[in-house]
């Protein structure tokens, strides 16, 4: 028997988590399915360990976020009061020495801690790759790579738009042209553990010119890696695109060599991660897309309003509100 007012959410990034929290608070049964090992999408934190040089805690996805509109500012204020996040900086230095004046926030214990906080009390399934969605007998079925089937009256898709479109392909839906035009830049990240403190200027982040790096930050100065010197390197979209299929070792050498003036110390160990859908450079332009056929279906995420955290959060809030007011509360 299907639980009344149940929603399947595919994608456990910030959009899916915010939507799930909103619906859960209104008494809706929510199930989140995410293909990753950890929740949070680009709110990603990893640990690099060495027996002599300790354990570095490294944010390797979105390094920080800003708050501009009143709705997100209110949420950020709440997170600050909960001691979940902190102000990291009021401006980072660029490679030409200029300093911008913007308030940047980060998770007090790493950005994935934000996602873990939001996932509390939610029904979350990680390592769950959805391969097909089907509308049958007035509810949605999500079929997984391990032959599990999850069901719900409503379906909310929050992955990057190309991945959502792939899931929907077999349904032959009539979709807006501008949805198919949503496009993302890739980003290759290299995580490093250093022998000693880096030369990155305070407060620990530096914008670069994109040849091949656009960003480098010290997680020790950031305050999330107190016991070791973990540094994050982000390649430019151009470099990431042209070297996407290059050998890992050659990419790591390129990025570490480019960062060497600011590292100032020997790299003890390192890892690489490829973000295929790092930042949306062409967005849908509305908070979400709602469809009624073959069943109630909403698409949302950072490809709708913008790939910053604020845009992703606002998309999730709007999608949850629409689902509640236009569907659930009226039934």
Buried (B, 14 or more C-beta within 10 A) or exposed (E): EEEEBBBBBBBBBBBBBBBBBBBBEBEBBBBBBBBBEBBBBBBBBBBBEEEEBBBBBBBBBBBBBBBEEEBBEEBBEEBBEEEBBBEBBEBBBEBEEEEEEEBBBBBBBBBBBBBBBBBEEBBBBBEBEBEBBBBEEEBBBBBBEEEEEBBBBBBBBBBBBBBBBEBBEEBEEEBEEEBEEBEBBBBBBBBBBBBEBBBBBEBBBBBBEBEBBBBBBBBBBBBBBEEBBBBBBBBBBBBBEEBEEEEEEEBBEBBBEBBEEBBBBEBBBBBBBBBBBBBBEEBBEBBBBBBEEBBBBBBBBBBBBBBBBBBBBBBBBBBBBBBBEEBBEEE
